Amino acid sequence: MPARLNGFLIIPAMLTTILIVGSDAALSAALAQDGIKRTDLQRHELSIAGREVVQVRVDIAPGVLAPKHSHPGEEIVYVLEGSLEYEIEGQQPITLKPGEVLFIPAGAIHSAKNVGTGNAAELATYIVEKGKPLVVPAN
């Protein structure tokens, strides 16, 4: 019988972690080639069935554009450093500086660009559907 930790089977939890980390690692590697670095901070199931919260630090090099994409849930942005210009489909672009925040609705196609001369970083908190890809590239 598989081992249990706090009532959870260890083997399935390890396999889930490997799958999540593997897909996030591939995404992080692809983004890093474009001057974007994602650092996964935490991921937890919520008390709302089928939802989880994910927190990620995103660093963007000067002049780099994070291409248009969406998420299977809401994104709450807190700018940590630099100047980031966000474009959300159907809205005027907005530039945020450290300490400023932005709410991005579920499924909204958006992009972010570092419009400053140094590194820019955000703390992105996602409330998303569990089991779906965190980032969905836009066509």
Contacts in CASP RR format, 6 or more apart in sequence:
PFRMAT RR
TARGET T0000
AUTHOR 0000-0000-0000
METHOD contacts of the structure
MODEL  1
MPARLNGFLIIPAMLTTILIVGSDAALSAALAQDGIKRTDLQRHELSIAG
REVVQVRVDIAPGVLAPKHSHPGEEIVYVLEGSLEYEIEGQQPITLKPGE
VLFIPAGAIHSAKNVGTGNAAELATYIVEKGKPLVVPAN
2 9 0 8 1.000
2 10 0 8 1.000
2 11 0 8 1.000
2 12 0 8 1.000
3 9 0 8 1.000
3 10 0 8 1.000
3 11 0 8 1.000
4 10 0 8 1.000
5 13 0 8 1.000
20 43 0 8 1.000
21 40 0 8 1.000
23 133 0 8 1.000
24 38 0 8 1.000
24 40 0 8 1.000
24 134 0 8 1.000
27 38 0 8 1.000
27 134 0 8 1.000
27 135 0 8 1.000
28 37 0 8 1.000
28 38 0 8 1.000
28 40 0 8 1.000
31 37 0 8 1.000
31 38 0 8 1.000
31 66 0 8 1.000
34 64 0 8 1.000
34 67 0 8 1.000
35 60 0 8 1.000
35 61 0 8 1.000
35 64 0 8 1.000
36 58 0 8 1.000
36 59 0 8 1.000
36 60 0 8 1.000
36 61 0 8 1.000
36 64 0 8 1.000
36 66 0 8 1.000
37 58 0 8 1.000
37 59 0 8 1.000
38 56 0 8 1.000
38 57 0 8 1.000
38 58 0 8 1.000
39 56 0 8 1.000
39 57 0 8 1.000
39 58 0 8 1.000
39 59 0 8 1.000
40 54 0 8 1.000
40 55 0 8 1.000
40 56 0 8 1.000
41 55 0 8 1.000
41 56 0 8 1.000
41 57 0 8 1.000
41 123 0 8 1.000
42 53 0 8 1.000
42 54 0 8 1.000
42 55 0 8 1.000
43 52 0 8 1.000
43 53 0 8 1.000
43 54 0 8 1.000
43 55 0 8 1.000
44 52 0 8 1.000
44 53 0 8 1.000
45 51 0 8 1.000
45 52 0 8 1.000
45 130 0 8 1.000
46 52 0 8 1.000
46 53 0 8 1.000
46 127 0 8 1.000
50 129 0 8 1.000
50 130 0 8 1.000
51 127 0 8 1.000
51 128 0 8 1.000
51 129 0 8 1.000
51 130 0 8 1.000
52 127 0 8 1.000
52 128 0 8 1.000
52 130 0 8 1.000
52 131 0 8 1.000
53 125 0 8 1.000
53 126 0 8 1.000
53 127 0 8 1.000
53 128 0 8 1.000
54 125 0 8 1.000
54 126 0 8 1.000
54 128 0 8 1.000
54 134 0 8 1.000
55 123 0 8 1.000
55 124 0 8 1.000
55 125 0 8 1.000
55 126 0 8 1.000
56 123 0 8 1.000
56 124 0 8 1.000
56 126 0 8 1.000
57 80 0 8 1.000
57 121 0 8 1.000
57 122 0 8 1.000
57 123 0 8 1.000
57 124 0 8 1.000
58 66 0 8 1.000
58 112 0 8 1.000
58 121 0 8 1.000
58 122 0 8 1.000
58 124 0 8 1.000
59 119 0 8 1.000
59 120 0 8 1.000
59 121 0 8 1.000
60 66 0 8 1.000
60 84 0 8 1.000
60 112 0 8 1.000
60 113 0 8 1.000
60 114 0 8 1.000
60 119 0 8 1.000
60 120 0 8 1.000
60 121 0 8 1.000
60 122 0 8 1.000
61 114 0 8 1.000
61 118 0 8 1.000
61 119 0 8 1.000
62 114 0 8 1.000
62 116 0 8 1.000
62 117 0 8 1.000
62 118 0 8 1.000
62 119 0 8 1.000
62 120 0 8 1.000
63 113 0 8 1.000
63 114 0 8 1.000
63 115 0 8 1.000
63 116 0 8 1.000
64 113 0 8 1.000
64 114 0 8 1.000
65 111 0 8 1.000
65 112 0 8 1.000
65 113 0 8 1.000
66 111 0 8 1.000
66 112 0 8 1.000
66 113 0 8 1.000
67 111 0 8 1.000
67 137 0 8 1.000
67 138 0 8 1.000
68 87 0 8 1.000
68 89 0 8 1.000
68 109 0 8 1.000
68 110 0 8 1.000
68 111 0 8 1.000
68 137 0 8 1.000
68 138 0 8 1.000
69 109 0 8 1.000
69 110 0 8 1.000
69 111 0 8 1.000
69 135 0 8 1.000
69 136 0 8 1.000
69 137 0 8 1.000
69 138 0 8 1.000
70 107 0 8 1.000
70 108 0 8 1.000
70 109 0 8 1.000
70 110 0 8 1.000
70 136 0 8 1.000
70 138 0 8 1.000
71 104 0 8 1.000
71 106 0 8 1.000
71 107 0 8 1.000
71 126 0 8 1.000
71 128 0 8 1.000
71 134 0 8 1.000
71 135 0 8 1.000
71 136 0 8 1.000
72 106 0 8 1.000
72 107 0 8 1.000
72 128 0 8 1.000
72 129 0 8 1.000
72 132 0 8 1.000
72 133 0 8 1.000
72 134 0 8 1.000
72 136 0 8 1.000
73 106 0 8 1.000
73 107 0 8 1.000
73 126 0 8 1.000
73 127 0 8 1.000
73 128 0 8 1.000
73 129 0 8 1.000
74 103 0 8 1.000
74 104 0 8 1.000
74 105 0 8 1.000
74 106 0 8 1.000
74 126 0 8 1.000
74 127 0 8 1.000
74 128 0 8 1.000
75 103 0 8 1.000
75 104 0 8 1.000
75 124 0 8 1.000
75 125 0 8 1.000
75 126 0 8 1.000
76 101 0 8 1.000
76 102 0 8 1.000
76 103 0 8 1.000
76 104 0 8 1.000
76 124 0 8 1.000
76 125 0 8 1.000
76 126 0 8 1.000
76 127 0 8 1.000
77 86 0 8 1.000
77 96 0 8 1.000
77 101 0 8 1.000
77 102 0 8 1.000
77 103 0 8 1.000
77 104 0 8 1.000
77 122 0 8 1.000
77 123 0 8 1.000
77 124 0 8 1.000
77 125 0 8 1.000
78 99 0 8 1.000
78 100 0 8 1.000
78 101 0 8 1.000
78 122 0 8 1.000
78 123 0 8 1.000
78 125 0 8 1.000
79 96 0 8 1.000
79 97 0 8 1.000
79 98 0 8 1.000
79 99 0 8 1.000
79 100 0 8 1.000
79 101 0 8 1.000
79 120 0 8 1.000
79 121 0 8 1.000
79 122 0 8 1.000
80 98 0 8 1.000
80 99 0 8 1.000
80 121 0 8 1.000
80 122 0 8 1.000
80 123 0 8 1.000
81 98 0 8 1.000
81 119 0 8 1.000
81 120 0 8 1.000
81 121 0 8 1.000
82 97 0 8 1.000
82 98 0 8 1.000
82 114 0 8 1.000
82 116 0 8 1.000
82 118 0 8 1.000
82 119 0 8 1.000
82 120 0 8 1.000
82 121 0 8 1.000
83 95 0 8 1.000
83 96 0 8 1.000
83 97 0 8 1.000
83 114 0 8 1.000
83 115 0 8 1.000
83 116 0 8 1.000
83 120 0 8 1.000
84 95 0 8 1.000
84 96 0 8 1.000
84 112 0 8 1.000
84 113 0 8 1.000
84 114 0 8 1.000
84 115 0 8 1.000
84 120 0 8 1.000
84 122 0 8 1.000
85 93 0 8 1.000
85 94 0 8 1.000
85 95 0 8 1.000
85 96 0 8 1.000
85 112 0 8 1.000
85 113 0 8 1.000
85 115 0 8 1.000
86 93 0 8 1.000
86 94 0 8 1.000
86 95 0 8 1.000
86 96 0 8 1.000
86 102 0 8 1.000
86 104 0 8 1.000
86 110 0 8 1.000
86 111 0 8 1.000
86 112 0 8 1.000
87 93 0 8 1.000
87 110 0 8 1.000
87 111 0 8 1.000
87 112 0 8 1.000
87 113 0 8 1.000
88 104 0 8 1.000
88 108 0 8 1.000
88 109 0 8 1.000
88 110 0 8 1.000
89 108 0 8 1.000
89 109 0 8 1.000
89 110 0 8 1.000
94 102 0 8 1.000
95 115 0 8 1.000
96 102 0 8 1.000
104 110 0 8 1.000
107 136 0 8 1.000
109 138 0 8 1.000
112 122 0 8 1.000
114 120 0 8 1.000
126 134 0 8 1.000
128 134 0 8 1.000
END
